[in-house]
Amino acid sequence: MEENKTYTQSERDWAMFCHLSAFAGYFFPFGGIIAPLICWMSRKDESEWVDVNGKAALNFQISMLLYMVLSIPLVFIIVGIPIMIFLSVFEIVCIVVASIRASQGEIFKYPLSIPFVQ
C-alpha cells in the first residue's frame, strides 16, 4: 500500500468508521470487536484502505480485550486497577487518533497491537 496515495472520501469515511465502531463495546458486550469486524468485512474487498484500517482496528480491539482479561487477576492485588484504568484511557485516545488519521488518509499504527488478523 502506498502511503502517499489519495483515497476517495468514501474510502476514508469507511476506514474512519472501522475505528470508531469500536466504541460499540461501551454499549454492547463484545461490540468493540463485532462492530469493527462487520465494518471491515462489509468493505474490505472494495477498498485496500478500508482493508488495512479494518484489520488494524480489529487487531487493536482483540489486543485490548486480551490485556483487560489478563489484568483481571491483578485486580485482587490492587495493581490491576490502575492497569485497567490506563488501558481504558489508552484505548479511547488511540481510537480517536486512528479515526482522525484514517479520515485524513494517513496511516496510524496502534501501539501494543498484536497482529492477529493479517
Secondary structure in CASP SS format (residue, H / E / C, confidence):
PFRMAT SS
TARGET T0000
AUTHOR 0000-0000-0000
METHOD secondary structure of the structure
MODEL  1
M C 1.00
E C 1.00
E C 1.00
N C 1.00
K C 1.00
T C 1.00
Y C 1.00
T C 1.00
Q H 1.00
S H 1.00
E H 1.00
R H 1.00
D H 1.00
W H 1.00
A H 1.00
M H 1.00
F H 1.00
C H 1.00
H H 1.00
L H 1.00
S H 1.00
A H 1.00
F H 1.00
A H 1.00
G H 1.00
Y H 1.00
F C 1.00
F C 1.00
P C 1.00
F C 1.00
G H 1.00
G H 1.00
I H 1.00
I H 1.00
A H 1.00
P H 1.00
L H 1.00
I H 1.00
C H 1.00
W H 1.00
M H 1.00
S H 1.00
R H 1.00
K C 1.00
D C 1.00
E C 1.00
S C 1.00
E H 1.00
W H 1.00
V H 1.00
D H 1.00
V H 1.00
N H 1.00
G H 1.00
K H 1.00
A H 1.00
A H 1.00
L H 1.00
N H 1.00
F H 1.00
Q H 1.00
I H 1.00
S H 1.00
M H 1.00
L H 1.00
L H 1.00
Y H 1.00
M H 1.00
V H 1.00
L H 1.00
S H 1.00
I H 1.00
P H 1.00
L H 1.00
V H 1.00
F C 1.00
I C 1.00
I C 1.00
V C 1.00
G H 1.00
I H 1.00
P H 1.00
I H 1.00
M H 1.00
I H 1.00
F H 1.00
L H 1.00
S H 1.00
V H 1.00
F H 1.00
E H 1.00
I H 1.00
V H 1.00
C H 1.00
I H 1.00
V H 1.00
V H 1.00
A H 1.00
S H 1.00
I H 1.00
R H 1.00
A H 1.00
S H 1.00
Q C 1.00
G C 1.00
E C 1.00
I C 1.00
F C 1.00
K C 1.00
Y C 1.00
P C 1.00
L C 1.00
S C 1.00
I C 1.00
P C 1.00
F C 1.00
V C 1.00
Q C 1.00
END
